[in-house]
Amino acid sequence: MDGIHDLGGRQGHGAVDVGAGAAIDAVWEARVFALVQVAFRAGFIRNTDQFRHAVERIDPAAYLTQGYFGRWTGGLETLLVEAGVLDSATIDSRARALGLPDNARIAARPRLQPDRIPHPPTTFHNARSLATQPRFAIGDAVVTCCHGTSTHTRLPGYARGRHGRVVACHGGWVFPDSNAHGHGEDPQYLYTVAFSAQTLWGEEADPMLSVRLDLFEPYLEATGDTDG
């Protein structure tokens, strides 16, 4: 979806600190990680795409300030309320009893009419067989879709409406755009598409740099370009 979470290619957020801390470096972060796993196993979170979309939907300012597991917390609270396990008032009351200030920002933003998602199949991977043949072959020139969306997607904003070239095809996979909202798995072919940095960010970008993205077939159109 279009939102603050789609930070790729945006300026103004400072340098990326690639050496910052461990994956989990606080007890509360480990607890959040464990709670999310339990919620998956209990069926309150039905699939990873639904959870990713819940994290995308949290309060934008909270997304920028509460850290990785803070975002997970907001997404988890959102889905637990939407599943009817808890209610927002109970969560807020408990948080304040534990010392949360009255003016603290609440990340979770559950919907009154959430998506209804069936239980997932009993499989541990998202690869799927397809009866159709892929539209694109390695070396094909393609252009990505340029329209925005209010629903979940794995096509980042900075790569919309950009020309690239297919460098790999990975077979059929569950389509996140559908799976996140309970509209079925709708498996689609998944490709790796290479883009030049200048195509993505203009002539000031490094001409020697290329970026490779894994993109689903519905995101792509053929361009007819046959050059190298």
DRENPANU-595639 format. One line per field, with one value per residue (C-alpha): residue in one letter; x, y, z. Coordinates in steps of 0.5 Angstrom, whole numbers, plus 2048, in hexadecimal, padded with zeros to 3 digits. Example, Ala and Ser with C-alpha at 12.3 -4.5 7.8 and 13.67 -1.06 7.14 Angstrom:
rest c(a; s)
east c(819; 81B)
north c(7F7; 7FE)
up c(810; 80E)
//
This chain:
rest c(m; d; g; i; h; d; l; g; g; r; q; g; h; g; a; v; d; v; g; a; g; a; a; i; d; a; v; w; e; a; r; v; f; a; l; v; q; v; a; f; r; a; g; f; i; r; n; t; d; q; f; r; h; a; v; e; r; i; d; p; a; a; y; l; t; q; g; y; f; g; r; w; t; g; g; l; e; t; l; l; v; e; a; g; v; l; d; s; a; t; i; d; s; r; a; r; a; l; g; l; p; d; n; a; r; i; a; a; r; p; r; l; q; p; d; r; i; p; h; p; p; t; t; f; h; n; a; r; s; l; a; t; q; p; r; f; a; i; g; d; a; v; v; t; c; c; h; g; t; s; t; h; t; r; l; p; g; y; a; r; g; r; h; g; r; v; v; a; c; h; g; g; w; v; f; p; d; s; n; a; h; g; h; g; e; d; p; q; y; l; y; t; v; a; f; s; a; q; t; l; w; g; e; e; a; d; p; m; l; s; v; r; l; d; l; f; e; p; y; l; e; a; t; g; d; t; d; g)
east c(800; 802; 804; 80A; 80D; 80F; 816; 81A; 81D; 81B; 81F; 820; 820; 828; 82D; 82B; 82F; 831; 835; 82F; 82E; 82B; 825; 822; 826; 820; 81C; 815; 817; 818; 811; 80E; 812; 80F; 808; 808; 80A; 804; 7FF; 801; 800; 7F9; 7F7; 7F6; 7FB; 7F9; 7FF; 805; 802; 7FD; 802; 806; 800; 7FE; 805; 804; 7FD; 800; 800; 805; 809; 809; 80C; 812; 814; 812; 817; 817; 813; 80F; 80C; 80B; 807; 803; 801; 800; 7FB; 7F8; 7F6; 7F5; 7EF; 7ED; 7EC; 7E8; 7ED; 7EE; 7EB; 7EF; 7ED; 7EF; 7F6; 7F7; 7F4; 7FA; 7FF; 7FE; 7FD; 805; 807; 805; 804; 7FD; 7FF; 803; 802; 7FE; 801; 7FB; 7F6; 7F1; 7EB; 7E4; 7E3; 7E9; 7EB; 7E8; 7EE; 7ED; 7F2; 7F8; 7F9; 7FE; 804; 80A; 80C; 809; 80C; 806; 805; 802; 7FF; 800; 807; 80B; 809; 811; 817; 81E; 821; 81A; 819; 813; 810; 80D; 806; 806; 7FF; 7FF; 7FB; 7F7; 7F8; 7FE; 803; 80B; 80C; 810; 80E; 815; 815; 80E; 80E; 815; 818; 81C; 81E; 81C; 822; 81F; 818; 817; 810; 80A; 809; 803; 801; 802; 7FD; 7F7; 7F9; 7FA; 7F2; 7EF; 7EE; 7F2; 7F9; 7F8; 7FF; 803; 80A; 810; 816; 81C; 81C; 823; 822; 828; 829; 828; 821; 81F; 822; 824; 82B; 82E; 82E; 834; 834; 838; 832; 82C; 827; 823; 81C; 818; 811; 80B; 808; 802; 807; 80A; 809; 80D; 810; 812; 819; 81E; 825; 82A)
north c(800; 807; 80A; 80C; 805; 805; 809; 806; 80B; 811; 816; 81A; 814; 814; 80F; 807; 805; 7FE; 7FC; 7FE; 7F8; 7F1; 7EF; 7EE; 7F2; 7F3; 7EF; 7F2; 7F1; 7EA; 7EA; 7ED; 7E8; 7E2; 7E5; 7E6; 7DF; 7DD; 7E1; 7DD; 7D6; 7D8; 7DB; 7E2; 7E4; 7E0; 7E1; 7E5; 7EA; 7EC; 7ED; 7F2; 7F5; 7F6; 7F9; 7FE; 801; 803; 80A; 80D; 811; 80B; 807; 80C; 80D; 806; 802; 7FB; 7F7; 7FD; 7FC; 7F5; 7F7; 7FC; 7F6; 7F1; 7F5; 7F7; 7F0; 7ED; 7F3; 7F1; 7EA; 7EB; 7E9; 7EF; 7F6; 7FD; 800; 7F9; 7FA; 801; 801; 7FB; 7FF; 805; 801; 7FF; 806; 808; 810; 812; 816; 811; 80F; 809; 805; 800; 802; 7FD; 7FD; 7FC; 7F8; 7F4; 7EF; 7E8; 7E3; 7DC; 7D7; 7D6; 7CF; 7CA; 7CC; 7CF; 7D3; 7D7; 7D4; 7D2; 7CE; 7D2; 7CF; 7D5; 7D7; 7DD; 7E3; 7E5; 7E2; 7E4; 7EA; 7ED; 7F4; 7F6; 7FC; 7FC; 7FF; 806; 806; 807; 803; 803; 7FB; 7F7; 7F6; 7F4; 7F9; 7FF; 806; 808; 802; 804; 806; 804; 800; 7FA; 7F3; 7EC; 7E8; 7E2; 7DF; 7DB; 7D8; 7D9; 7DC; 7DE; 7E5; 7EA; 7EF; 7EA; 7E5; 7EB; 7ED; 7E6; 7E6; 7DF; 7DD; 7DF; 7DC; 7E0; 7E0; 7E3; 7E6; 7EA; 7F0; 7F5; 7FC; 801; 806; 80C; 809; 809; 80F; 814; 815; 817; 810; 80C; 809; 803; 801; 7FC; 7FA; 7F3; 7F3; 7EC; 7EE; 7EB; 7EA; 7EF; 7F4; 7F4; 7F6; 7F4; 7FA; 7F7; 7FA; 7F5; 7F9; 7F5)
up c(800; 7FF; 806; 80B; 80B; 804; 805; 7FF; 7FB; 800; 802; 809; 80E; 80F; 80E; 80F; 815; 812; 819; 81E; 823; 822; 81F; 826; 82C; 831; 835; 833; 82C; 82D; 830; 82A; 825; 829; 82A; 822; 821; 826; 823; 81C; 81F; 822; 81C; 81E; 818; 812; 80E; 80D; 808; 80D; 812; 80E; 80C; 813; 814; 80E; 811; 818; 81A; 815; 81B; 81F; 819; 818; 820; 823; 820; 81D; 822; 824; 81D; 81E; 825; 821; 81C; 821; 825; 81F; 81D; 824; 824; 81D; 81F; 825; 82A; 82D; 82D; 82C; 833; 837; 833; 835; 83C; 83D; 83A; 83E; 844; 843; 842; 83B; 83B; 83A; 834; 831; 829; 828; 822; 821; 81C; 81C; 817; 818; 812; 812; 80C; 80D; 80C; 80C; 80F; 80B; 808; 80C; 808; 80A; 804; 7FF; 7F8; 7F4; 7ED; 7E7; 7E1; 7DD; 7DA; 7DD; 7D8; 7D9; 7D7; 7DA; 7D6; 7D5; 7D5; 7DA; 7DD; 7E4; 7E6; 7E8; 7EC; 7F3; 7F8; 7FE; 7FF; 800; 7FB; 7FA; 7F5; 7F8; 7F6; 7F4; 7EF; 7EC; 7E4; 7E3; 7DE; 7DF; 7DD; 7DF; 7E2; 7E5; 7E6; 7EC; 7EA; 7EE; 7F5; 7F9; 7F7; 7FD; 7FA; 7FA; 800; 805; 804; 804; 7FD; 7FC; 7FA; 7F3; 7F1; 7EC; 7E9; 7ED; 7E9; 7EB; 7E7; 7E6; 7E6; 7E5; 7EB; 7E6; 7E3; 7EB; 7ED; 7E7; 7E4; 7EB; 7ED; 7EC; 7E5; 7E7; 7EC; 7EB; 7EF; 7EF; 7F1; 7F2; 7EF; 7ED; 7E6; 7E7; 7E8; 7E2; 7DA; 7D4; 7D1; 7CA; 7CB; 7C8; 7CA; 7CE)
//
